[in-house]
């Protein structure tokens, strides 16, 4: 009962770049925004763009205004010139791989060479490439069509970037015999090559392959064709609702791959549905997963983690009174996290469809739980001392105001009116809030020393920062769609991963060195294993060996519970 997602599934570099460009334009500009033709071949993404008032321009008007994005497939050069002449601001979102093919054709067409394009006649990319051939372009989709072409004194041969690699190899072999003087360029995108190679491999290792992607997408159709070549079932679907689960329920393993224009949330939805189908075959395992999912969705697991992290911070600081502060932290984090998720349902429709449905379905109960847990935390804090109560009250007010329009007139070019509108604020403020409630709050009434308190605060804040920043990277597509400016959107994924790595290494150093010199409790040695494990978890996720959102969330949140358990077991 194994479900595997192909490492290469989903947006390729060119598609991601085009989608990011159009969403950034939508989120930062007030002028009308269009795409010339469909931006990519995926109906869900096109529907999403329409909902954000990004409309498709099917023909070029005599006059126009606003921004027009040239799609990832590219367009003939005369079309780009016509758009500019009409008065549009043109943003060229052509995939760089396609641009390189355009440049090859342009270069050799200027020398009088004929151009042979190996591709699909009606595909947008091929039509765009043909425009650079100066009227001497020929499209070839089969070997028969290749053999019917006249002989050319000079010719250049290129491939549609998403062409079937096996077919292009046949073309190369044929031309090597019949026209060895032609200049042949293998312009198939490396991403396409890897995607097709992987689907051949996983099709032999699994009982069936589910290919997710638009029916008009050439690269997706080729993936489905390749997946079915070994005789095993291959299902090409645009959405998981199209698939009859009865066809999978008796299988032992299923692989999921997706075209280059398929967004993450469609892949994740398919994975979760198929995984749930398999789980139902094992009642005991299914019951465990239902409990796990409820704890994750309700944030009860995260709240328990806050209690465990508070206990660990108290041990690091040498406090004997630990339990009550852990309970206060649990109640505060539970309240704030539920409230934040209630306000984040819009982006969760793309980042975490299951969580979005859960919060929409149980909205009233969850609001009540958030209010009750927040109130109980304040009452409990008041029994400790006045300072603890006031500190938690201030933190609660700030937490509640995070999603509210507290600045009537707005600030900055985009009229920021909420704290959440500040770019990158989510990751940083969540980490600080956790650090305060798990380490500073206990220190206020226990009279903690400065250095151990700083170590505990840095440990808690850094660990939560890395956890939140990592999830922001995982959810970057949905956040960009809804206009959020999280830290990974500001810094980019590569820099964000590097920042997480440096922070986690820094936490290890901050725990080990003071523990070695007796400045903090010796438990610091063992707690240093947590950032090390988080580094490992992130590494295997990046390699594609850990994909499931549920498993990933569960393992990440366990870090904080393990902090408490380590402190109990290894506290001298």
QUIPE-V955410 format. One record per backbone hydrogen bond with DSSP energy under -1.0 kcal/mol. NH is the residue of the N-H (numbers start at 1). CO is the residue of the C=O. Records with the same first field share a line. If there is no record, write none. Layout:
NH: CO  CO
//
This chain:
2: 252
4: 254
6: 256
9: 6
12: 260
16: 12
17: 13
18: 14
19: 15
20: 16
21: 17
22: 18
23: 19
24: 20
25: 21
26: 22
27: 23
28: 24
29: 25
34: 67
35: 55
36: 69
37: 35  57
42: 40
46: 42
47: 43
48: 44
49: 45
50: 46
51: 47
52: 48
53: 50
54: 49
55: 33
57: 35
64: 86
67: 32
68: 89
69: 34
70: 91
72: 39
74: 71
79: 76
80: 76
81: 77
82: 78
83: 79
84: 80
85: 81
86: 82
88: 83
89: 66
91: 68
93: 70
95: 72
99: 95
100: 96
101: 97
102: 98
103: 99
104: 100
105: 101
106: 102
107: 103
108: 104
109: 105
110: 106
112: 109
113: 108
114: 154
115: 136
116: 156
117: 138
118: 158
119: 140
123: 120
127: 123
128: 124
129: 125
130: 126
132: 129
133: 130
136: 133
138: 115
140: 117
146: 142
147: 143
148: 144
149: 146
156: 114
157: 183
158: 116
160: 118
163: 160
168: 164
169: 165
170: 166
171: 167
172: 168
173: 169
174: 170
175: 171
176: 172
178: 174
179: 175
182: 179
183: 155
185: 157
187: 185
189: 161
193: 189
194: 190
195: 191
196: 192
197: 193
198: 194
199: 195
200: 196
201: 197
202: 198
203: 199
206: 202
207: 253
209: 233
210: 255
211: 235
212: 257
213: 237
217: 214
221: 217
222: 218
223: 219
224: 220
225: 221
226: 222
227: 223
228: 224
229: 226
231: 228
235: 209
237: 211
242: 239
243: 240
247: 244
248: 245
249: 245
251: 248
254: 2
255: 208
256: 4
257: 210
259: 212
262: 259
267: 263
268: 264
269: 265
270: 266
271: 267
272: 268
273: 269
274: 270
275: 271
276: 272
277: 273
278: 274
279: 275
280: 276
281: 278
282: 279
286: 282
287: 283
288: 284
289: 285
290: 286
291: 287
292: 288
293: 289
294: 290
295: 291
296: 292
297: 293
298: 294
301: 295
303: 299
304: 300
305: 301
306: 302
307: 303
308: 304
309: 305
310: 306
311: 307
312: 308
313: 309
314: 310
315: 311
316: 312
317: 313
318: 315
319: 314
326: 322
327: 323
328: 324
329: 325
330: 326
331: 327
332: 328
333: 329
334: 330
335: 331
336: 332
337: 333
338: 334
339: 335
340: 336
341: 337
342: 338
343: 339
348: 344
349: 345
350: 347
351: 347
352: 348
356: 352
357: 353
358: 354
359: 355
360: 356
361: 357
362: 358
366: 362
367: 363
368: 364
369: 365
370: 366
371: 367
372: 368
373: 369
374: 370
375: 371
376: 372
377: 373
378: 374
379: 375
380: 376
381: 377
382: 378
384: 381
385: 381
389: 385
390: 386
391: 387
392: 388
393: 389
394: 390
395: 391
396: 392
397: 393
398: 394
399: 395
400: 396
401: 397
406: 404
407: 417
411: 416
415: 412
416: 411
420: 402
421: 418
422: 419
424: 485
425: 422
428: 424
429: 425
430: 426
431: 427
432: 428
433: 429
434: 430
435: 431
436: 432
437: 433
438: 434
439: 435
440: 435
441: 436
443: 439
444: 440
447: 443
448: 443
453: 449
454: 450
455: 451
456: 452
457: 453
458: 454
459: 455
460: 456
461: 457
462: 458
463: 459
464: 460
465: 461
466: 462
467: 463
468: 464
469: 465
470: 466
471: 467
472: 468
473: 469
474: 470
475: 471
476: 473
479: 475
480: 476
481: 477
482: 478
483: 480
484: 479
490: 486
491: 487
492: 488
496: 492
497: 493
498: 494
499: 495
500: 496
501: 497
502: 498
503: 499
504: 500
505: 501
506: 502
507: 503
508: 504
509: 505
510: 506
511: 507
512: 508
513: 509
515: 511
516: 512
517: 513
519: 514
521: 316
524: 521
525: 522
527: 523
528: 524
529: 526
530: 527
532: 528
533: 529
534: 530
535: 531
536: 532
537: 533
538: 534
539: 535
540: 536
541: 537
542: 538
543: 539
544: 541
545: 540
552: 548
553: 549
554: 550
555: 551
556: 552
557: 553
558: 554
559: 556
562: 558
563: 559
564: 560
565: 561
566: 562
567: 563
568: 564
569: 565
570: 566
//
